[in-house]
Amino acid sequence: TPTNEEKRGEVIQKALSAEDYFLIVGPPGTGNTSIFSKELIQRLYTQPDTDILVLAYTNRAVDELCEAICNAFGEGPEDCEKYIRIGSEYSCEKSFRHRLLQNISETSASRKALLETLQGTRIYVGTLASVIGKPELFEIKQFDVAIIDEASQILEPQIVGLLPYFQKFIMIGDHQQLSSITLQNPLKSKIDDVVLNKVGLYDCRESIFERLFRTAQQNNWTSAYDTLDYHGRMHEDIASLVNKDFYDDKLLIATSRQAEKLSFLESENATALEKIICNQRVAFFDVCNSLDENSFSDKINQAEAKIVVDLAVALWNVYQVNNKCFDAKTTLGIIAPYRNQIALIRHLLEETAIVELKDIMVDTVERYQGSQRDVIIVSFCFNRAYQMRYFSNMNREGTVDRKLNVALTRAREQLFLIGNKNLLAQNDLYRDMLNKISEI
């Protein structure tokens, strides 16, 4: 098995050597944006006649890409002038606003000076939506290579019209994680055209990344794709929940931290929850005997919300005993599927009167994609069997639940899951997950 550095170098070389396109599959924690975009830009920029367009689906990712560009040239955000950003000030981090196209236009001495700046700048970056909104850009610039981050979140109709403008494109994504949210039902998005089916196009809700990857795999076009093996986020106990079923046992840990044992010290009067936190990387809490038949909504579970908050308080206590910094933005995150459950959990956190717990991010799986925390608590909040059918986000083959995958892979150090075991066990993937947890 090649080392992390060797594998990264191998993937980058394959991407640069590809003729038409290259797909980089970046499983959770593989650092696909910060590492690979930076190194690809560095290498491409050494070719004097190569102009590069860098795209992503969200403004958050574009901010990270701007930072990666600055890092690639060893410059600070305020000093780097190697790129132009397409977008607006409202959706751009302050330190990158001086490179917005509109601001560069306003400070240019003349149209000629502006045109020279636009033609002389070799890197452009923006969201897909912002670039599509500037079609005149392609009259000024001819881009040799497009680097497209978050590619598995971009639906095919959204981007297929842009691809002919590039000599080559490199897509970075993970089709095993959540794609773009679509409102069309499967019947309306299904494609029955024989010609389109022959090229692997069956569903308008799929990303072009997924279709190209599936086609390349089926035809053994190994020069057109590769998967990053090393991840630096999850402890190996957490990674084991998804590694075999979702990633064919290919995920490898990149740091020694990910194999270490917990080193918390228990206080003499530690509660049951505090003892679990001190000794277990992963734990499941069953609430099958706590269904509230009088609840006005299936989207609330009082018992789960109480355990979530009790766990949060216990974690805070453990960190105090062990003199560890409890940072609301990095230490703990809470995931729940419904706004009602999220509101209830936030209310109960407020009642604890612990300042650090008030600022914890409590949100849906979709909002947590792309984020990570040291500890993640998940409240599944399934009160009826039908809810699992609507919550699942399966791939075409029915082998991967993308939403479950994202929920399980946000945690670095510890993962605590809360739900009704009887309901969860009705789903094969959830039942396998529960069996793995019992073996850890």
Secondary structure, DSSP 8 states (H G I E B T S, - for coil): ---HHHHHHHHHHHHHH-SSEEEEE--TTS-IIIIIIHHHHHHHHTSTT--EEEEESSHHHHHHHHHHHHHHTT--TTT--SEEEES-GGGS-GGGGGGBHHHHHHH-SSHHHHHHHHHH--EEEEEHHHHHT-TTHHHH---SEEEETTGGGSBHHHHTTTGGG-SEEEEEE-TTS------S-HHHHB---HHHHHTT--BTTSBHHHHHHHHHHHTT-GGGEEE--EESSS-HHHHTTTHHHHHTT--EE-SGGGG--------TT--HHHHHHHH-SEEEEE-TT---TT-S-TT--HHHHHHHHHHHHHHHHHHHHTT----TTTTEEEE-SSHHHHHHHHHHHHHTT-HHHHT-EEE-HHHHTT--EEEEEEE----SHHHHHHH--B-TTS--BHHHHHHHTSEEEEEEEEE-HHHHTTSHHHHHHHHHHHH-
